């Protein structure tokens, strides 16, 4: 039977490791916990961003919080429907990148990918920094150790995700449930009370600097859209769901949209009714919490839950960015290392890269949330806009029944997200948004250079072409040996199976020991010639490399078989001679011969 034609049940199977197989993929509820906490937890800073903008027109302008939130909720509905379409059209994940690559061309695909990478890294850093700041509000002693708290949280999240995304989903299930219950509890109790149960924080003077007009409302809208960050993560991480993946991912996207929309509108109603303005030492959400629960233990418990949710919201990036990086690797725009998954339950190199980038950014800004927020939403809005425009092109190209309605929906979403992104970029440029303007083109350049390299390599290797016919060539197998032993016997036996012409090579610095080795070899008589190289400098590697180079000049195909002792227990590995590894590295660096490592496994 020809190779590759065996029945599927007869083919050898690689045993699954922890984190592989269907049961280790996500259900809809697990997906909500693993991929949606970023979006859900954004209610901790999204409504506050609106209030901070509107307060510039005085406390009376805070009544506009609800209308602005309703517009954001409408945009959220458009995005949820759109990303449900993205999931169906691109079930392999990738979100805006997959849409742009297919419908808008390679350059737009690079822009989408770069924006998503920036967004994912900032999601981790902002979530961890906001969580650390919230924790410090409850425990002021941590205020001078925010960076350390952020880095500890990053290490814990990385360790959990290296075990597998399904494990991280189970870990995050309880914090997600507690957070959602806490927020809806704030809304329900707050609406039932006629007035706030308690007031926290210190009063701050309000300085009116501008009038409530279209420009201020536009600024409030663009700032409040930071509550929409993370909506795209489910579309980016479709491959981590169980079958049927598309239906499960779409169901999760709808659940996310419903929960987030209800929470945003509910909090906005409370802000408008109670005229919640910024106060010193507390967040807007903390004021709403005190208004609903009072200032007793439920207040502190809710703040801890919010802190935990913000910290774990970073997990969204660990579920989405490694998948995106694997797609970029598949398209030859990142090193192929990022596409490795079957050997491990997750894209571990993507997880580690994300953790490293997040750690560097946290250290650079000293764990300060406010220094990162201007950078945060720009990448998100770019991805939103690209995915919406791409879907418009997709429906226009297909012209299936109902395409005009879908295109109009996606087109309106593209306009809203583009306007929000431009306003945010213009108003926050000098506050740090310029970093994104610089970083995104640099990432695009990196992707393009990597793709150019792989294209050049493929051309030189003749990938996709039929190579010329094979030409038979004489071969020589060289076996470095040290003594007459079972190791030498093992190596020469294997060498005989590789080729008929085999020669053993030994390096000796002492003429007496060289003669003793020659005599023992003659008594053993393995049928293989032994060449002894004199090395007065006691060098082992260089003489063999020079010997191999001289042998290769004869035009034969050379193979060097290096025997290596493998101890039974890994802890004894350091006790073994490492010259074989050094010799293999030197041969691969200086010659074009075939280098083979032959293990000899010890029984003790």
Order of alpha helices (4+ residues) and beta strands (2+ residues): alpha-alpha-alpha-alpha-alpha-alpha-alpha-alpha-alpha-alpha-alpha-alpha-alpha-alpha-alpha-alpha-alpha-beta-alpha-beta-alpha-beta-alpha-beta-alpha-beta
